Amino acid sequence: MSKYSMHLLVCGGTGCHASESDAIVCNLRDELEAKGLMDSVQVILTGCFGFCEKGPIVKVMPDNTFYVQVKPEDAQTIVEEHVVKGRKVTRLLYKDPVTMEAIDDSKHMSFFKKQLRIALRNCGFINPENIDEYIARDGYQALGKVLTEMSPDEVIKVVKDSGQRGRGGGGFSTGLKWELARRSVSDEKYVVCNADEGDPGAFMDRSVLEGDPHSVLEAMAICGYSIGASEGLIYIRAEYPLAIERLKIAINQAREYGLLGNDIFGTGFNFDITLRYGAGAFVCGEETALIHSMEGLRGEPTIKPPFPAESGYRNQPTNVNNVETFASIPAIILKGSEWFSSIGTEKSKGTKVFALAGKINNVGLIEVPMGTTLREVIFEIGGGIRNGKKFKGVQTGGPSGGCLTEKHLDTPIDFDNLIAAGSMMGSGAMIVLDEDDCMVSMARFFLDFTVEESCGKCAPCRIGNKRLHELLGQICEGKGTLADLDRLKNMSLVIKDTSLCGLGQTSPNPVLSMLDNFREEYVSHVTHKKCPAGQCKSLMEYVVNAENCVGCTACARVCPVNAITGERKEIHYIDPSVCIKCGACIEKCKFDAIFIR
Amino acid sequence: MSKITSLADLKKKREELKTGMDIRVKAINPENVVQVKVAMATCGIASGAKTVMEFFLEQLERRNVAAIVTQTGCMGYCYAEPTIEVKLPGADPVVFGFVDLKRADQIIEKYIKTGELVDGIIPVNYQTIDLKE
């Protein structure tokens, strides 16, 4: 029914656009017109292919030919050779970086293997509100296999051998955690799914629960069988209403099919799942605080040991795993531990979902094998920095992580490398910063969050973070001294060493890593009272350039606080003690007569 | 719904569902069934995916296009919400981003009816695993 037999897709992403994709489109259309092919071949601009390094890209459908670094003058060759004669233009084909062979079908390009979706395998494919679609994609087969063919110890061995580590941030071995819970003796045990996703910028758990809730339910049942539990609880924040709704639907459908409940698959194994709602406190993502919250107590952490595996919910052995950790389990069971451990790095196996946010072109959710570099994630999959600005850093691990810089771009991402670089995996949020971001303000921004979210139980976190926050505030306002920088560092180290739980132990990380990696910027704030990124308002001064000012009075009229004075046709003056640095005058001035000093 | 009481039951169910979907798809019209999936996670809905889905449901029927419109979860393209995937019979699925009602209308009139692509195509650049043992 299509009148077009061929489509030429030209990448219109920001990177390719800058290198003339518009001209390529024009030339291709002209060539087709000249050959009278406009009715059967269509040229269209697409979104970013994520392959900006080799742009501009032209992809030919339906044969999947992938041309790289195409120039506008190549349009003629592509049309004459490929479109008319059906011969691929070898010199424009992508060449494998290892074998140097030209690849003529993009499906064979290693680039498209950079993203591998395991935890997200069904997200965006199936209807999350229909259990049949999950079953049609081999859903609940892993549970069936476990219950009918494997002993609990065998299941734990597979999970252990797979090398999977907890995706919630800590990176503890999933299999080992299960084993500890199994070894604890009790006839009442619990499986808990930690869906209290709270890192600013992280939304992978929500996406999994909203897109593929059954994968989590199935994995929890598998876990229940392995450790000897018949009850599962999902601790989810009430701020995720759609995820809650879809979980409820999924639980009901699974019960109706008998995939949750008593005597599952006729094996005598009983398992059911209920939901527990959190009020959205960050600290409740910490497993002991989470358990207290589920018990109806204040969401405060307690000292470990005892670990939840020995004494957790209702003082019974409890296994707590994160959503993304659970979502990969059915795949590990069906495809085996060897398959999973063949992906990733030596000590971090499998894939990790990252949420890309901040000053990056392709803001989104991606899943890549462990060991992928930051450069690949940010500049290839993420499409680079927005508006052609310069990359400055990337905050990984949310407010508990650190800021990595240019020198870390080629570090393979895994649990241990990130810690060695002064950050952490965390839940997988990546906030990309560009040259306009001030590293003092950024550190203060993350501390804003931790100060707000500290439960207040222990003094280092409650008082220490507050003091850190105040110090950063003073530096932003130009009231800091060089001694304050040492004070920041010392206080951070004390908070890390003496806080009770993970929240306080990690909250100074942004300060420490930014201080380390951007010391000159901090020094500039305290000694020269200048903010190099131009973000700290107190350190800016709006000044009239006498040469350009014509005295039109436009700025004075738009100023909300009447800080600008001056007669008509005379040079104006901005009173710095009144000015609130809102920038309205700069926007209004047609003569470039106002600048920031 | 009947209970699934054994693994054999589940396997049978899976095969039924796989072929069942095929039969259902083919029964309507072997050549002309279009499948539209709308990414309906919170973020998609917040950007207007629900209106877009309703539009497709209503308009495809009104314009006599035999199609199956379903919702799905997050596709990962936050920068381009709302996003949808359209699969024409015999063709690879195509993902479109920034789908407002105007673009939805273009997608029906141009891509679905004539195979002519419209703006907003998002090249899919990932692999997904197959759980088949």
Interface residues (C-beta under 8 A of the other chain):
Chain A: M1 S2 K3 Y4 H7 L9 C11 Q42 I44 L45 T46 G47 C48 F49 G50 F51 K59 M61 P62 F111 F112 K113 K114 Q115 L116 R117 I118 L120 R121 N122 C123 G124 F125 I126 N127 P128 E129 N130 D132 E133 I135 A136 R137 D138 Y140 Q141 A142 G144 K145 L147 T148 F203 R206 S207 V208 E210 G211 D212 Y240 L242 A243 Q253 E256 Y257 G258 L259 D263 F265 G266 P330 A331 L334 K335 N361 N362 V363 G364 L365 I366 E367 I381
Chain B: M1 K3 I4 T5 S6 L7 D9 L10 K11 K13 R14 L17 K18 M21 E31 N32 K37 A39 M40 A41 T42 C43 I45 T70 Q71 T72 G73 C74 M75 G76 Y77 C78 Y79 A80 E85 L88 A91 D92 G97 K113 T114 G115 E116 L117 V118 D119 G120 I121 I122 P123 N125 Y126 Q127 T128 I129 L131 K132 E133
